[in-house]
Amino acid sequence: MDFELSDEQRLLRDTIRSFVDAQIRPVARQWEDSGRYPDEIVATMAQMGLFGLLVPEEYGGMAADMVSLAVVFEEISRGWMGVAGIIGSHSLSCWMIAQYGTEQQRRAHLPALATGERRTGIALTEPGAGSDLQGIATTARREGDAGGSGPSGSGVSPGDAVSPRASTGYLVNGRKTWITNARHADPLPVLVKTDPSARPAHKGMSVLLVDPSAAGFEVVRDLPKLGYKGPETCEIVLDDVRVPAAGLLGGAEGRGLQQVLAALEKGRINIAARAVGVAQEAYDLALRYAGEREAFGQKISGFQAVQLKLADMAMKLQAARLLTYWAAARADAGQRADLESGLAKVYASEVAQECAFTAMQVHGGYGYSKEFTVERLYRDAPLMVIGEGTNDILRTVIAESLISGRGVIG
Ligand SMILES: Cc1cc2nc3c(=O)[nH]c(=O)nc-3n(C[C@H](O)[C@H](O)[C@H](O)COP(=O)(O)OP(=O)(O)OC[C@H]3O[C@@H](n4cnc5c(N)ncnc54)[C@H](O)[C@@H]3O)c2cc1C
């Protein structure tokens, strides 16, 4: 058993760490506080090829393994977790297009997404449905249907995967909310119901690659957030938005939820890694501060109460990292990793939250100040508990896997 990163992964980590130290740390507090979009950081990330992390090499990407992906997200999140969000849902959707897209879709989108010339995100959540994705209300009605090949035609039961051959495209109506990178996404993959009457509902769900310049597509507002500043997170209205049939991911209806859930498995490794980055930063700052601050005539690191906090942070942080790399390595080995990525995401996000609060306690009153970084870590950490499946939902997924015997521990 080898717990070490490969030489390539270590080189990647050192490269990202230098970039974060040089370009992200010096501006993070000020830009986060002022709500400034980190354009310069994005430009460097594009030059470094980070928008192509999960794009296959033949389309100009890096085709990184998941452990490398985890290393990148961890390092960026040590500097500013919000910046990791800019390549987060982007990478997830790149993977989804590469994995499930038609050759025409891959060629049309992946090269520009790999360089960052175009970017993307993912639109799943709605005002009325987040965890319950089968409860979404956004619909895509087929236009120009010749009547021979769809649910309304003959021989195909509602909900079966069907080809939109006879259709010229879709008319999309609905509202999506909490969509990160919404103002920069082109195309934006949107989860819709192509057959709202399908039972179970997922058999009527599809992903459409929506062109944001299409009439009726509007980003209506930016949501005010506790943390995770940097990337915008928005509400979107789709009002009779036309999407050509070529925009149906993979060219067949009824596969959207499955495509999205597979992509979220990758996304959970990215979220776990971001949490590890936040926890590491919290620990580093607490350790440093404890060695500098004096009270009662000695460094506070001499107090056992502070020492216990540092030891707990180090222990849980390292356990979270190992769980995350383990989940990533399982995915790299081509094994199903929904259990592993769920375990890593839940544990690492809760460790990040705990470490951020503990670091704040070690800093005393200064930890509550906007002039100290731990305050931002404390605001950023909870997103990892909520995003890409809340921890409660993931606990039910983990339990289901264990009880059914699909997932085994030990
Ligand atoms: C900053 C930010 C960025 C985001 N970015 C994106 C994005 O880019 N794209 C996107 O599509 N979404 C995004 N989201 C949305 C996010 O994925 C959802 O908020 C999340 O999935 C939870 O959905 P919800 O908010 O509707 O909560 P709900 O589903 O309403 O859940 C509310 C509570 O009920 C619990 N609950 C619900 N169902 C169950 C159940 N069956 N068993 C046990 N407990 C349950 C939940 O755990 C939670 O505690 C983002 C959210 C945030 C905060």
The ligand as an ORCA input file, in Angstrom:
! r2SCAN-3c Opt
* xyz 0 1
  C     -23.463     28.336     -2.965
  C     -24.223     27.263     -3.672
  C     -23.893     26.902     -4.963
  C     -24.649     25.955     -5.657
  N     -24.338     25.672     -6.966
  C     -25.176     24.862     -7.672
  C     -24.974     24.652     -9.078
  O     -24.010     25.143     -9.674
  N     -25.881     23.912     -9.751
  C     -26.963     23.345     -9.146
  O     -27.740     22.687     -9.820
  N     -27.165     23.510     -7.815
  C     -26.310     24.250     -7.067
  N     -26.520     24.441     -5.722
  C     -27.697     23.834     -5.098
  C     -27.404     22.670     -4.180
  O     -26.957     21.569     -4.919
  C     -28.688     22.402     -3.382
  O     -28.873     23.505     -2.518
  C     -28.627     21.110     -2.620
  O     -28.616     20.007     -3.488
  C     -29.830     20.976     -1.660
  O     -31.042     21.219     -2.307
  P     -32.076     22.268     -1.688
  O     -31.355     23.526     -1.403
  O     -33.253     22.329     -2.577
  O     -32.492     21.654     -0.292
  P     -33.679     20.603     -0.034
  O     -33.581     19.489     -0.984
  O     -34.957     21.342      0.056
  O     -33.282     20.089      1.424
  C     -33.602     20.809      2.607
  C     -33.233     19.934      3.809
  O     -34.016     18.729      3.791
  C     -33.154     17.606      3.810
  N     -33.747     16.528      3.002
  C     -34.364     16.649      1.796
  N     -34.746     15.437      1.358
  C     -34.342     14.537      2.302
  C     -34.416     13.105      2.418
  N     -34.973     12.351      1.468
  N     -33.868     12.530      3.518
  C     -33.276     13.263      4.480
  N     -33.170     14.607      4.414
  C     -33.692     15.237      3.339
  C     -31.832     18.086      3.224
  O     -30.741     17.288      3.637
  C     -31.765     19.485      3.770
  O     -31.287     19.437      5.100
  C     -25.738     25.332     -4.996
  C     -26.046     25.661     -3.670
  C     -25.314     26.603     -3.015
  C     -25.687     26.974     -1.590
*
